[in-house]
Amino acid sequence: MAIVAAAFLFSFVLTPIAGSLAARAGLVDLPGGRRIHHAPTPRGGGAAVIVSAAACIVVAEQLAGLVASGWVAEPLGIVSAVLASALAPWGTDAAGAAGAVWDAGSPSVFAGTAACFLLGLADDARHLRPWTKLAVQTAISVAVVLWSGIAIPLPPVIGILSAPATVFWLLLITNAFNLLDNMDGLCAGVAAIAAVFLALVALDAGSGRAAMAAACACGALLGFLVYNFHPARIFLGDAGSLSIGFFLSASAAAISQNCAAAHGTASGADRLAAAVLLFPFTLPLFDTASVMLIRLREGRPLLEGDTSHVSHRLLAAGLTRRETVLAMYLAALIAGIPTFLLPRGDAAGCLSPLLAAAVLVALGAATRGAYTEWGADPGGASGGAAAWRKAGGGTPDVRDYGRYRAGGGNGAGSASETGSCGKMSGGPGGPGANPMS
């Protein structure tokens, strides 16, 4: 908990600074088009999350090494005892193969996360084409898999496909979180929940350093969420959603490989690997699949943004923004429970995937028809830009951000809760900000 608290505090302090720097650099999401938030809002939240998590991981690794070596035993005394207690679950991996994959592959995971952050930053600044982003992501994923040796464990008969499957997995989850970043607090909250599941599974499997990294990511996301939950004052931006998605997907692949190595040929190894990979990410995967199916059904480009996401359909069904996000959090929590139960192999474990299935059925039933009733572009010209002009804002401009904040505005949350359009937030925290969302 100490590690999570440190990452939370660091992110909590750094996020407003990152927002101010993003606004000065022009990394501001403006109302207009399908972006129906009501005021310019900075996109710098991803930088605060990544820097906070990375700093805490580095510091915790160094402190854990000092405690394990006994270097801080004297003359620090009480400080040494406190450090040892705080870092005890994370400091060293259990003997054997449990943490070997993460220990060897973590540098490449961090490098890939940094590369995705830079890619997202370029997209926030220059609005890259979707296929350009996908090509760069593919290159990053291939490099990480080749460099790290991280590979999703597959049955021996198809083991040769392990590396390509891992590349596909990294691309899938990275973009799933990028697509999920469509409402205040949604992506950050669901990512924090996934990080909790990964940390607990890694810790249980004896991979302490992987658990520590996931815990640091969780703390940093929660610190940012204070400012990103509705009404949002800052957005993750593509820099945040892409890098967070990549880190979680690579961590899950490494942890699943760690677990398979620790269990060897045990009967539960395959179930454990599958549980680590699938269930913490049930909600992002379902959202991505449903969006793609809707776009295919309507004959629209797969990478063209719209408002057909699960969160948008819940809004159309009558929920408010906060109710929608909280419902999505609950769905992510329930769907993730099989992560712990499935590997047990008993009756409860074998039936646990039905929890995830029930969540998906409930979401599907609650949102059935909501998208077609609502329409593909509920905001349009009458969305956020129109509301901004009606309030006296005129044509939105980056310079408006400072004026809006000086006047006490509260970002995307200034919208009225009346009407389906008024319930939505935009930018990287709302529909249309991400060309693939």
C-alpha angles and dihedrals in degrees: 000000000000090000092050091048092050092051090046093053094045092051092043090056096039100047097073089047091051090049092052092048091047091052092051090049092051094249091140128135110228127203117252144097110017090346101098102175111123106231140026110278128187122246100208099108094101091063092054092050096047096043092046095048093044093048093050093047091052094046093045091049091052094046092046089053091050093049093046092050093048091235092133095045093102140061092003094066107162092029089056091052092050092049092048091051094047094047100036096104093046110031103087135018121238116264116274132029099325096101101020096098094050093044091053097039104038095090090058091045090054091045091050090048090052091049091051089049091055091046091052091046090054089050092050090052102036106020099234121210113264093239090051091054091047092051092051091046089052091052091049092048094048091049092050094048092048094044100042103036089226109151133165109250111246131177111278093249090066098024091121088070093058097099096046090045090053092052090050090048093052091050093045098051095038091057094038090063090043089055092044091059093092105111139039110286096350103112095038094048096047090045090052090052091050090049090054091054092048093048094051094046092047092048092049090050092052097252097130099169093051089050091050092052092050091047091052090051090051093051093048092050092050091050090053092045090067087072098031101052114098120320087040120205095183137021131219094233122203088289089065102038095046095047094044092048092049094048093050094045093048091045091051091050092050093045092049089052090048091052093048091050092048093050095042109187094346114139093242096055096090092044091050093050091048092048093052092049103043116028102052086055100042095115099048090045093050092047092050093046094048093048092050092048091052091050092048091048091052094043095241127140112276093227096047112108123239142151099262096110121124091250092053091049091051088053090050089051089061108269122131122238094261093046090050094051093044090050089052090050090052091048091051092050095049094043090052096056093089087065086081102028103046097065091057091074094210126121093275091049095049091049095044096090085067087072090062090044091051091052092052092047090050092049091047092049093046093051101036109132094358093110095050091047092048099044134227096278113030094165104042117138091337094055131087098327092053092048090049091052092044089056089055098264097124118198107353116250135172089249089061090072095074092044091049094049092045088056092055098256119164102214124233092355094068090088122108116254091227118107129011093275093051091056095061132083122207143199116065082332092051143041120299100017092103110052089217096047 
